[in-house]
Amino acid sequence: MNISARPSELARPATRREWLAILARTPHACMKEAMDVALGTDSPPLFDWLRAPDIGLAMVRGRVGGTGDAFNLGEATVTRATLRAGPMTGAQRSAWRFIWDATRSGQRLPR
């Protein structure tokens, strides 16, 4: 623990970068166990890769005052992948539908 850290800094939620760093260092066996627990008796849904995961950079642009001249704000890392989901069980379909509906309507998913 960092002695100089304030309690508010210790209680803050992890950033996306921190979560991805944790996931990158997590052993495969631990990830598989967590997935098995999350799915319960269901198996992971089948899928076909249409485009394999790819990472890169994208230029983020902005406008002065929201309507003025465009300018380059900086670069952001992006990840993209495309897959086709296969047949799913009722529980898998319900979970997928919940996530799809929540993200399309701009809602935040529960943690």
C-alpha positions as a Markdown table, in Angstrom:
| # | Residue | x | y | z |
|---|---|---|---|---|
| 1 | Met | 0.0 | 0.0 | 0.0 |
| 2 | Asn | 1.2 | 3.5 | -0.8 |
| 3 | Ile | 1.6 | 5.4 | 2.5 |
| 4 | Ser | 1.2 | 8.8 | 0.8 |
| 5 | Ala | -2.1 | 7.8 | -0.9 |
| 6 | Arg | -5.3 | 9.5 | 0.3 |
| 7 | Pro | -8.2 | 7.2 | 1.2 |
| 8 | Ser | -10.2 | 8.7 | -1.7 |
| 9 | Glu | -7.5 | 7.6 | -4.1 |
| 10 | Leu | -7.5 | 4.1 | -2.7 |
| 11 | Ala | -11.3 | 3.8 | -3.1 |
| 12 | Arg | -11.6 | 5.1 | -6.6 |
| 13 | Pro | -12.9 | 2.7 | -9.3 |
| 14 | Ala | -10.2 | 1.1 | -11.6 |
| 15 | Thr | -9.7 | 2.7 | -15.0 |
| 16 | Arg | -10.1 | 0.8 | -18.2 |
| 17 | Arg | -6.3 | 0.7 | -18.5 |
| 18 | Glu | -6.0 | -0.9 | -15.1 |
| 19 | Trp | -8.6 | -3.5 | -15.9 |
| 20 | Leu | -7.0 | -4.5 | -19.2 |
| 21 | Ala | -3.6 | -4.8 | -17.4 |
| 22 | Ile | -5.2 | -7.1 | -14.9 |
| 23 | Leu | -6.8 | -9.2 | -17.6 |
| 24 | Ala | -3.5 | -9.4 | -19.6 |
| 25 | Arg | -1.7 | -10.7 | -16.5 |
| 26 | Thr | -4.4 | -13.2 | -15.5 |
| 27 | Pro | -3.4 | -16.9 | -16.1 |
| 28 | His | -5.6 | -18.7 | -18.7 |
| 29 | Ala | -6.7 | -21.3 | -16.1 |
| 30 | Cys | -8.1 | -18.5 | -13.8 |
| 31 | Met | -10.0 | -16.9 | -16.7 |
| 32 | Lys | -11.5 | -20.2 | -17.7 |
| 33 | Glu | -12.6 | -20.9 | -14.1 |
| 34 | Ala | -14.2 | -17.5 | -13.9 |
| 35 | Met | -16.0 | -18.0 | -17.2 |
| 36 | Asp | -17.2 | -21.5 | -16.0 |
| 37 | Val | -18.6 | -19.9 | -12.8 |
| 38 | Ala | -20.3 | -17.1 | -14.8 |
| 39 | Leu | -21.9 | -19.5 | -17.3 |
| 40 | Gly | -23.0 | -22.0 | -14.7 |
| 41 | Thr | -24.0 | -25.2 | -16.5 |
| 42 | Asp | -24.1 | -23.5 | -19.9 |
| 43 | Ser | -21.2 | -23.9 | -22.3 |
| 44 | Pro | -19.7 | -20.8 | -24.0 |
| 45 | Pro | -21.6 | -19.7 | -27.1 |
| 46 | Leu | -20.2 | -20.9 | -30.4 |
| 47 | Phe | -18.9 | -18.2 | -32.8 |
| 48 | Asp | -17.0 | -17.8 | -36.1 |
| 49 | Trp | -14.4 | -15.1 | -36.5 |
| 50 | Leu | -15.2 | -12.8 | -39.4 |
| 51 | Arg | -12.4 | -10.4 | -38.6 |
| 52 | Ala | -9.7 | -11.4 | -36.1 |
| 53 | Pro | -9.0 | -9.0 | -33.2 |
| 54 | Asp | -6.9 | -6.1 | -34.4 |
| 55 | Ile | -5.4 | -3.1 | -32.5 |
| 56 | Gly | -4.3 | 0.3 | -33.7 |
| 57 | Leu | -4.5 | 4.0 | -33.4 |
| 58 | Ala | -7.2 | 6.5 | -34.5 |
| 59 | Met | -6.9 | 10.2 | -34.7 |
| 60 | Val | -9.4 | 12.0 | -32.4 |
| 61 | Arg | -10.6 | 15.2 | -33.8 |
| 62 | Gly | -12.4 | 18.1 | -32.2 |
| 63 | Arg | -14.0 | 21.4 | -33.2 |
| 64 | Val | -13.5 | 24.8 | -31.6 |
| 65 | Gly | -16.6 | 25.6 | -29.6 |
| 66 | Gly | -18.3 | 22.4 | -31.0 |
| 67 | Thr | -19.0 | 24.1 | -34.4 |
| 68 | Gly | -15.8 | 25.9 | -35.4 |
| 69 | Asp | -12.7 | 24.7 | -37.2 |
| 70 | Ala | -11.6 | 21.1 | -36.8 |
| 71 | Phe | -8.4 | 20.3 | -35.1 |
| 72 | Asn | -6.5 | 17.1 | -34.2 |
| 73 | Leu | -6.9 | 16.4 | -30.5 |
| 74 | Gly | -4.7 | 13.4 | -30.3 |
| 75 | Glu | -4.5 | 9.6 | -30.9 |
| 76 | Ala | -6.6 | 7.0 | -29.1 |
| 77 | Thr | -6.0 | 3.2 | -29.1 |
| 78 | Val | -8.8 | 1.2 | -30.7 |
| 79 | Thr | -9.5 | -2.5 | -30.9 |
| 80 | Arg | -11.9 | -4.1 | -33.4 |
| 81 | Ala | -13.1 | -7.6 | -34.1 |
| 82 | Thr | -16.1 | -9.0 | -35.9 |
| 83 | Leu | -17.6 | -12.4 | -35.1 |
| 84 | Arg | -20.8 | -14.2 | -36.0 |
| 85 | Ala | -22.6 | -15.7 | -32.9 |
| 86 | Gly | -23.7 | -19.3 | -33.3 |
| 87 | Pro | -26.8 | -21.0 | -31.8 |
| 88 | Met | -27.3 | -20.1 | -28.1 |
| 89 | Thr | -29.1 | -21.5 | -25.2 |
| 90 | Gly | -31.9 | -19.5 | -23.5 |
| 91 | Ala | -29.6 | -18.2 | -20.8 |
| 92 | Gln | -26.9 | -17.2 | -23.2 |
| 93 | Arg | -29.4 | -15.5 | -25.5 |
| 94 | Ser | -30.9 | -13.6 | -22.5 |
| 95 | Ala | -27.5 | -12.4 | -21.4 |
| 96 | Trp | -26.6 | -11.3 | -24.9 |
| 97 | Arg | -29.9 | -9.5 | -25.3 |
| 98 | Phe | -29.5 | -7.7 | -22.0 |
| 99 | Ile | -26.0 | -6.4 | -22.9 |
| 100 | Trp | -27.1 | -5.5 | -26.5 |
| 101 | Asp | -30.2 | -3.5 | -25.3 |
| 102 | Ala | -28.3 | -1.8 | -22.5 |
| 103 | Thr | -25.4 | -0.6 | -24.8 |
| 104 | Arg | -27.7 | 0.5 | -27.6 |
| 105 | Ser | -29.8 | 2.6 | -25.3 |
| 106 | Gly | -26.7 | 4.2 | -23.7 |
| 107 | Gln | -27.3 | 2.6 | -20.3 |
| 108 | Arg | -24.4 | 1.5 | -18.1 |
| 109 | Leu | -24.1 | -2.1 | -17.3 |
| 110 | Pro | -24.3 | -3.1 | -13.7 |
| 111 | Arg | -21.0 | -4.1 | -12.0 |
